[in-house]
Amino acid sequence: MSTDATTSEASADAPAKSERWTFQWKELFDEVITSGLCTGCAGCVISCPHDVIGYNHEAGGYKPFHIEDELGPADCGHGQKGCTSCTRACPRFRLWEPQADEHLFGRNRLDDEVAGIHGDILLTRASDDMVHRMGQDGGLVSALLIWALDNDYIDGALTSYLEGGDASTWKAIPGVATNREEVLAGAGSRYTYSANTLAIDEARERGLSRLALVGMSCQSSVPPIMWSRKIGKISKPIVFNIGLLCSKTFDDAIFEELFEAKYRIPKAEITKMNIKGVFQIWTKDGGYHEINLKECHAWTREGCTYCPDFAAEHADISTGGIGKDNDWTLTIVRTELGREIMSRMIADGSIIARPGDEDPGAIALMRKLAEKSRSRWPGWAEPVVRLGLPEKKKPAAKS
């Protein structure tokens, strides 16, 4: 049978068939877990259909590990048989950033979008006085969750709480919020790590099917990367993604080894923490303490060492308390869903919003911190992640 020119042209124009995804735990262990790229987001843990990936929650840990002994910690029998779920869910494996960008925005990030692709930048705060008071900075995250629950966008949220329900240990743990009271019980920042994605098992056991994820920037990349790589049903319940601006988190050991040992501040006495150029600590006796951030660097969590994403670039809405005002939240609206929810909340008075350019220092700081975080990404890893970083000036040649 002959082939005419039209058929040949059609064949030439046909899209190339994508390469079959064959990567499994063995590649993940080598390229992410032991290389230093692993952030501890637990995407691989929740996606594993065979429940053979565990998670170390303890100080100095915050990492996944393989449970089965048959092939040792570096390989997986299910992976040898074709299971690829863990690498499909990992937001630091191979071309994670452009794949998430393409899925969410239909294009890759440009070199001047070092803080990720976004639309509006706003300064926001909750209208409800209690939500504003109990939340961090402007209380936006709490307001978002309460509004999304009340308006039937979600039926639960993956968030974090303090172990035991109080601040006696300051141990952050994953949990599920389904109403206003549960949202407010988890309000506030910890600055230590909680892999909030792990709460999805509790949510599914409770019959919840439309979830918001509140997470550090590394966690906010989990849903879109799972959607992009077509991992299956585990990604479907997460329908709303709220990302927290994050330079780093600290190991839980910082409470005993720095705050208590040097400054005599027992963690059971701490009522609130914040970071505004210094580590701010409020205590039950009405005291207030400031600790130089340079002193805290030694307790930086290992998973933050190479993390390039300050601005939670793959969330629907990214939020953080940077800028001159302590009671307003810098809010980066990234997706159509994020824009829809923000517009409706502003219209019905649930939040108060101002243009972000009323605080140009906050926007400049966001870009500065985004560049600083991206510069951590190692040169031996996927190079596109470093796109947009300013060129380092070479020393002038000696005459």
Secondary structure, 3 states (H helix, E strand, C coil): CCCCHHHHHHHHHCCCCCCCCCCCHHHHHHHHHCCCCCCCCCHHHHHCCCCCEEEECCCCCCEEEECCCCCCCCCCHHHHCCCCHHHHHCCCCCCHHHHHHHHHHCCCCCCCCCCCCCCCEEEEEECCHHHHHHCCCCCHHHHHHHHHHHCCCCCEEEEEEEHHHCCCCCCEEEEEECCHHHHHHCCCCCCCCCCHHHHHHHHHHCCCCCEEEEEEHHHHCHHHHHHHCCCCHHHCCEEEEEEECCCCCECCCHHHHHHHCCCCCCHHHEEEEEECCEEEEEECCCCEEEEEHHHHHHHECHHHCCCCCCCCCCCCEEEECCCCCCCCEEEEECCHHHHHHHHHHHHCCCEEEEEHHHCHHHHHHHHHHHHHHHCCCCCCCCHHHHCCCCCCCCCCCCC
